[in-house]
Amino acid sequence: MDSKFRLVLNLYLITFVLALVATRVYTIPIDNGQAVMGIDADGSGSGSGTGNSTSNGMANTDANGGDDDADAGTDTGTGSMSGSGSAAIGKSNSFAGTNNYFAYALPDQDRHTLLDAMKAADMKVLRTWVSGQDAGQKKSNSIAVPDLEHEGLGQYDDKILTLIDQLMVDAHERGIKLLIGMYDQNSLIKRKDDVYAQKYGSDGLKFYTDSEAISHFNNRITYILTQHKNALLGNKPWSELGNYIFGYEAQNEPMVFNQDFYKQHLSWICTTAAMIRKNVEDKNQLIFTGGGSAAASVQPDFFKPSCSGIDVVAIHDYNDDYDKFMDDAVSQAKAAGKKLLIEEWGSKAGDGQAANLNANIQKINKYKVPWLYWQLISNPDPGEGEDFEIQVNGKNWDPLAKGAKDTAALDDAPFDFSAALTL
């Protein structure tokens, strides 16, 4: 080959390679299964790192086969890209979120108002559950939603699941994931039209012990997680929607109405958790206990090998008494390779609410354990019941929002939720 021609060819190849490098550095797999994140010419990320890598080091894809983070624009710090535009969540940062058990039943505008406020406050998780509701919850504009099995045990009406499908899409667009309960203990005890109460008694006890009831409930779990499909996300079952779902629990506050019975039947929580895990292979979708009564939320049985289905022990505490048990709880969880979450806490409405909010956030953040507030609503607080509700952008929203941002900034937390939070 002529030397001049060879020189020209080499220069051309070098120029082409340099142009490629200037445009994009591709994701490179590493032996430990992690990945180096690709960088676009405009500085945005192109791939996933430690929190969102699959076994082959490639980025997870959405229902349309594209990168879930393609339209994002903000590096969350876990290796995925979040569309929320919010503060980064590091590998061992804490985080905050909220509860709203009827969020999926709200009109679009009200639902979006709730989620937009969560995004602005850097809240990462919204907890809700699959249980029928009457219209006008907490004097909101929520619609009536029948329970999944309102027509009879084993007869499934997907309306409630379809509404949650939309909620998870709306939440994801704002950098928020869902924590979903399969059922609410309050429905079992308080709703006369609840099919489980009608069949097994409204005192609730037989629901947790009768083999037929347990079989029906296991079928409910399986239907929710694997047989229902989200038509908005490529007709995928929830079990495959880890980019949208933070985790699951069998029931909100199982057996909380009878503490002796609760402590004698903790195995129900463990076996239903195992049933959820049987249906959800994705270990980044976490499984929770569902919460209990303050310190009683944390039981030694949850940390035993016989309760391997539980990933996170959920704490519900309205007594402001974290200092009495949290040190020990954190130690137990770390020793067992599990996590803790303050899944419910609240400050009563009134003149002292703002001060109590600040005091509780300081107490919880001392342990750097993440928390979900009970509860945020999109309408003015109607003052019903014990009344812990806070209207987003309303009275006492500012101190709660500031507390959530402060919590998201806490690093060196004892529990790493980064993989589960990755969008």
Legacy VTK file of the C-alpha trace (Angstrom):
# vtk DataFile Version 3.0
C-alpha trace
ASCII
DATASET POLYDATA
POINTS 423 float
0.000 0.000 0.000
1.295 3.465 -0.899
2.735 5.176 2.219
0.893 8.434 1.542
-2.400 6.587 1.177
-1.744 4.670 4.415
-0.987 7.923 6.257
-4.214 9.523 5.024
-6.223 6.426 5.995
-4.732 6.374 9.507
-5.462 10.049 10.017
-9.041 9.489 8.891
-9.496 6.571 11.361
-8.009 8.561 14.239
-10.322 11.499 13.497
-13.360 9.173 13.390
-12.489 7.542 16.764
-11.917 10.903 18.430
-15.304 12.096 17.188
-16.969 9.035 18.696
-15.286 9.593 22.062
-16.304 13.254 22.093
-19.917 12.248 21.510
-20.362 9.466 24.060
-18.437 7.249 26.480
-20.282 3.971 26.632
-21.162 1.967 29.733
-18.379 -0.501 30.463
-19.131 -3.663 32.483
-16.859 -4.405 35.421
-16.098 -7.846 36.832
-18.160 -7.310 40.007
-21.383 -6.761 38.024
-21.360 -2.994 38.470
-20.955 -0.575 35.601
-19.222 2.655 34.758
-21.806 5.232 33.782
-21.752 6.556 30.226
-21.524 10.307 29.711
-23.146 12.160 26.828
-21.528 15.153 25.219
-24.028 17.423 26.965
-23.089 16.043 30.383
-26.173 13.887 30.908
-25.923 10.240 31.872
-26.573 7.445 29.420
-26.595 4.311 31.501
-26.976 2.818 34.940
-24.472 2.317 37.710
-24.487 0.228 40.848
-28.082 0.872 41.848
-29.711 0.039 38.531
-27.432 -2.505 36.869
-28.686 -5.881 35.777
-26.587 -9.036 36.035
-24.898 -8.253 32.736
-24.155 -4.635 33.636
-26.709 -3.199 31.221
-29.295 -0.562 32.055
-32.848 -1.662 32.823
-35.377 -0.899 30.094
-38.927 0.306 30.185
-42.042 -1.319 28.727
-41.270 0.049 25.277
-37.767 -1.383 25.276
-36.087 1.970 25.832
-33.945 3.132 28.705
-36.222 4.125 31.627
-34.006 7.116 32.171
-33.832 8.350 28.612
-35.995 11.404 29.272
-34.563 12.115 32.676
-31.798 14.645 32.951
-30.754 14.475 36.607
-28.261 12.043 38.096
-29.703 10.659 41.351
-26.329 9.525 42.614
-27.308 5.845 42.533
-26.404 5.413 38.910
-29.853 5.950 37.422
-31.342 9.095 36.019
-34.358 10.624 37.692
-36.859 12.863 35.960
-37.701 14.528 39.248
-34.997 17.164 39.088
-34.679 16.766 42.873
-31.700 16.412 45.161
-29.424 13.421 44.702
-29.964 10.339 46.850
-26.611 8.760 47.606
-25.972 5.097 48.242
-26.511 5.366 52.001
-28.605 8.520 52.268
-31.813 8.596 54.225
-35.047 9.757 52.566
-38.627 10.777 53.291
-42.050 10.120 51.829
-45.685 10.006 52.795
-48.852 7.946 53.040
-52.148 8.467 51.271
-54.423 5.436 51.155
-56.806 6.936 48.569
-54.394 8.814 46.301
-55.345 6.656 43.317
-59.016 7.686 43.724
-58.308 11.411 43.457
-59.129 13.391 40.282
-56.130 14.061 38.058
-55.608 17.642 39.217
-55.727 16.759 42.931
-53.511 13.719 42.461
-50.979 15.757 40.518
-51.028 18.486 43.167
-50.130 15.900 45.806
-47.341 14.366 43.744
-45.921 17.720 42.617
-45.618 18.831 46.231
-43.898 15.567 47.135
-41.428 16.093 44.318
-40.715 19.665 45.439
-39.976 18.356 48.950
-37.632 15.606 47.646
-39.985 12.891 48.901
-39.255 9.553 47.261
-41.988 7.095 48.316
-45.795 7.168 48.441
-47.507 4.401 50.406
-51.033 3.255 49.571
-52.983 -0.020 49.519
-55.453 -2.163 47.647
-58.686 -1.786 49.624
-62.038 -0.397 48.534
-62.976 3.137 49.596
-66.109 5.251 49.758
-66.152 8.572 47.942
-64.972 11.753 49.657
-62.215 10.349 51.857
-61.019 13.080 54.259
-63.505 15.422 52.538
-61.487 15.175 49.343
-62.816 14.806 45.820
-61.921 11.102 45.780
-64.258 8.756 43.945
-65.749 5.554 45.358
-63.609 2.544 44.484
-64.784 -1.052 45.036
-62.426 -3.547 46.607
-60.637 -5.985 44.329
-62.880 -8.823 45.552
-66.125 -6.953 46.183
-68.053 -9.447 44.034
-66.838 -12.393 46.107
-63.665 -14.155 47.196
-61.614 -15.090 44.169
-63.680 -12.871 41.836
-61.474 -9.978 40.822
-62.537 -6.525 39.630
-59.422 -4.757 38.355
-60.766 -1.199 38.688
-58.743 -0.435 41.819
-55.597 -1.937 40.303
-56.077 0.055 37.099
-56.304 3.265 39.119
-53.080 2.362 40.926
-51.504 1.664 37.519
-52.089 5.328 36.635
-50.842 6.490 40.030
-47.548 4.658 39.639
-46.996 6.226 36.206
-47.778 9.713 37.527
-45.517 9.155 40.539
-42.638 7.852 38.431
-42.742 10.965 36.251
-41.953 12.922 39.413
-39.190 10.657 40.744
-41.484 8.875 43.227
-42.087 5.143 43.725
-45.002 3.327 45.360
-45.122 1.134 48.451
-48.277 -0.972 48.043
-50.234 -2.963 50.595
-52.309 -5.905 49.389
-55.114 -5.139 51.872
-56.010 -2.972 54.879
-56.730 -4.348 58.320
-59.247 -1.540 58.852
-61.377 -2.928 56.008
-61.473 -6.288 57.745
-62.537 -4.797 61.081
-64.659 -1.810 60.100
-66.269 -2.306 56.682
-69.551 -4.239 56.688
-69.250 -4.924 52.958
-65.774 -6.465 53.210
-65.966 -10.005 51.828
-63.324 -11.364 54.199
-65.195 -9.957 57.201
-68.467 -11.390 55.919
-66.954 -14.829 55.464
-64.587 -15.090 58.413
-65.931 -12.627 60.994
-65.467 -8.944 61.671
-63.378 -9.592 64.789
-60.603 -10.430 62.331
-59.146 -13.401 64.166
-60.229 -16.201 61.827
-58.844 -14.341 58.821
-55.323 -14.957 60.134
-55.773 -18.576 61.243
-58.309 -20.321 58.988
-56.572 -22.317 56.244
-59.270 -21.481 53.693
-58.972 -17.748 54.455
-55.208 -17.935 54.119
-55.574 -19.716 50.773
-57.995 -17.059 49.488
-55.649 -14.298 50.567
-52.650 -15.975 48.948
-54.643 -16.109 45.716
-55.351 -12.384 46.072
-51.623 -11.700 46.436
-50.821 -13.782 43.365
-53.502 -12.081 41.291
-52.349 -8.577 42.207
-48.679 -9.250 41.563
-48.639 -11.545 38.538
-52.031 -11.837 36.846
-53.104 -8.204 36.666
-51.222 -6.318 33.946
-50.505 -2.594 33.740
-51.758 -1.589 30.279
-49.883 1.729 30.560
-46.551 -0.069 30.871
-46.511 -2.671 28.168
-48.994 -4.992 29.898
-46.386 -5.975 32.443
-47.403 -7.424 35.826
-46.499 -5.434 38.929
-43.894 -8.047 39.815
-41.877 -6.810 36.818
-42.311 -3.087 37.474
-39.462 -2.528 39.894
-38.721 0.861 38.355
-42.138 2.027 39.570
-42.736 0.016 42.756
-40.579 0.416 45.860
-42.078 -2.542 47.690
-45.068 -4.425 49.070
-46.672 -5.554 52.293
-49.459 -8.052 52.849
-51.577 -5.772 55.016
-51.579 -2.400 56.698
-51.114 -2.947 60.462
-51.929 -6.651 60.646
-53.607 -7.653 63.931
-52.911 -4.256 65.517
-56.381 -4.399 67.129
-55.295 -7.236 69.471
-51.690 -7.067 70.662
-51.651 -10.470 72.375
-53.045 -12.138 69.264
-50.537 -10.205 67.146
-47.551 -11.476 69.116
-48.874 -15.043 69.005
-49.379 -14.999 65.228
-46.357 -13.163 63.872
-45.849 -16.174 61.608
-48.743 -14.894 59.459
-46.676 -11.807 58.597
-43.675 -13.977 57.769
-45.582 -16.490 55.628
-47.473 -13.847 53.658
-44.153 -12.071 53.051
-42.803 -15.359 51.693
-45.871 -15.583 49.433
-45.180 -12.110 48.069
-41.540 -13.012 47.418
-42.646 -16.203 45.656
-44.460 -13.954 43.181
-41.822 -11.219 42.939
-38.345 -12.361 41.931
-36.979 -8.813 41.793
-35.172 -8.402 45.121
-35.082 -4.626 44.640
-38.830 -4.610 45.228
-38.723 -4.829 49.011
-41.157 -6.635 51.312
-42.363 -4.923 54.499
-44.068 -6.088 57.677
-46.924 -3.574 57.442
-46.274 -1.878 60.785
-47.597 -2.309 64.297
-48.097 -0.346 67.482
-45.013 1.784 68.195
-42.187 -0.332 69.700
-44.277 -3.480 69.167
-43.692 -2.970 65.448
-40.229 -4.416 66.023
-40.369 -8.101 66.959
-37.390 -10.493 67.317
-39.190 -13.015 65.089
-38.845 -10.657 62.135
-35.063 -10.973 62.301
-34.970 -14.779 62.409
-34.102 -16.981 59.406
-37.643 -18.388 59.585
-38.897 -14.941 58.510
-36.592 -14.599 55.521
-39.325 -13.088 53.324
-39.208 -9.814 55.256
-36.720 -7.238 53.986
-37.874 -4.204 55.977
-39.415 -3.944 59.433
-41.957 -1.125 59.239
-42.498 0.993 62.349
-45.709 2.924 63.068
-45.271 5.303 65.977
-47.525 8.120 67.153
-46.068 8.164 70.697
-42.917 10.152 69.864
-40.922 7.568 71.826
-38.230 6.546 69.340
-35.446 6.981 71.877
-36.868 4.089 73.899
-36.295 1.440 71.249
-34.620 2.677 68.076
-31.000 2.055 69.087
-31.742 -1.601 69.743
-33.952 -1.910 66.668
-31.231 -0.553 64.388
-28.701 -2.967 65.889
-31.026 -5.962 65.463
-31.829 -5.083 61.877
-28.204 -4.552 60.891
-27.161 -7.820 62.523
-29.869 -9.683 60.579
-29.094 -7.982 57.265
-32.500 -6.267 57.204
-33.695 -2.673 57.170
-35.967 -0.353 59.148
-38.425 2.280 57.960
-40.586 4.620 60.047
-43.569 3.857 57.827
-46.116 5.948 59.736
-45.803 8.846 62.134
-47.751 12.043 62.511
-48.212 15.246 64.463
-51.708 16.145 65.616
-53.299 19.213 64.131
-53.407 22.272 66.357
-51.258 25.088 67.645
-48.406 22.748 68.544
-48.269 20.830 65.272
-45.330 22.670 63.704
-43.185 22.346 66.818
-44.050 18.654 67.119
-43.195 18.089 63.460
-39.750 19.592 63.940
-39.139 17.674 67.157
-40.097 14.316 65.641
-38.045 14.836 62.505
-35.029 15.637 64.679
-35.620 12.502 66.777
-35.986 10.213 63.760
-33.090 11.765 61.878
-30.805 11.160 64.822
-30.961 7.495 63.774
-30.870 8.315 60.029
-33.744 5.914 59.399
-36.060 6.969 56.538
-39.650 7.956 57.267
-43.096 8.349 55.674
-45.490 10.908 57.126
-49.144 10.120 57.902
-50.596 11.624 55.870
-50.522 14.240 53.134
-53.759 15.310 51.445
-54.530 17.679 48.580
-57.478 19.491 50.206
-57.859 21.480 53.449
-57.634 19.290 56.554
-61.207 18.374 57.572
-60.209 17.696 61.184
-61.529 14.135 61.233
-60.504 11.443 63.711
-57.176 11.860 65.460
-56.247 14.289 62.673
-52.636 14.108 61.598
-53.387 15.232 58.053
-51.455 18.043 56.407
-52.551 19.717 53.199
-49.716 20.076 50.708
-48.901 23.773 50.298
-51.229 24.470 53.229
-50.835 25.032 56.945
-47.635 23.505 58.377
-46.596 22.125 55.006
-43.416 24.204 54.996
-41.806 22.677 58.118
-42.644 19.169 56.902
-41.256 19.866 53.431
-38.083 21.330 54.907
-37.753 18.290 57.168
-38.073 15.982 54.176
-35.299 17.842 52.334
-33.081 17.760 55.419
-33.684 14.017 55.706
-32.742 13.405 52.055
-29.436 15.181 52.705
-28.432 12.827 55.534
-25.568 10.572 54.511
-23.912 7.580 56.185
-27.339 6.096 56.985
-27.384 2.591 58.500
-29.520 1.099 55.715
-28.920 1.307 51.975
-32.168 1.712 50.028
-30.524 3.039 46.864
-31.296 0.026 44.659
-34.971 0.005 45.682
-35.269 3.771 45.078
-33.748 3.621 41.618
-36.215 4.614 38.912
LINES 1 424
423 0 1 2 3 4 5 6 7 8 9 10 11 12 13 14 15 16 17 18 19 20 21 22 23 24 25 26 27 28 29 30 31 32 33 34 35 36 37 38 39 40 41 42 43 44 45 46 47 48 49 50 51 52 53 54 55 56 57 58 59 60 61 62 63 64 65 66 67 68 69 70 71 72 73 74 75 76 77 78 79 80 81 82 83 84 85 86 87 88 89 90 91 92 93 94 95 96 97 98 99 100 101 102 103 104 105 106 107 108 109 110 111 112 113 114 115 116 117 118 119 120 121 122 123 124 125 126 127 128 129 130 131 132 133 134 135 136 137 138 139 140 141 142 143 144 145 146 147 148 149 150 151 152 153 154 155 156 157 158 159 160 161 162 163 164 165 166 167 168 169 170 171 172 173 174 175 176 177 178 179 180 181 182 183 184 185 186 187 188 189 190 191 192 193 194 195 196 197 198 199 200 201 202 203 204 205 206 207 208 209 210 211 212 213 214 215 216 217 218 219 220 221 222 223 224 225 226 227 228 229 230 231 232 233 234 235 236 237 238 239 240 241 242 243 244 245 246 247 248 249 250 251 252 253 254 255 256 257 258 259 260 261 262 263 264 265 266 267 268 269 270 271 272 273 274 275 276 277 278 279 280 281 282 283 284 285 286 287 288 289 290 291 292 293 294 295 296 297 298 299 300 301 302 303 304 305 306 307 308 309 310 311 312 313 314 315 316 317 318 319 320 321 322 323 324 325 326 327 328 329 330 331 332 333 334 335 336 337 338 339 340 341 342 343 344 345 346 347 348 349 350 351 352 353 354 355 356 357 358 359 360 361 362 363 364 365 366 367 368 369 370 371 372 373 374 375 376 377 378 379 380 381 382 383 384 385 386 387 388 389 390 391 392 393 394 395 396 397 398 399 400 401 402 403 404 405 406 407 408 409 410 411 412 413 414 415 416 417 418 419 420 421 422
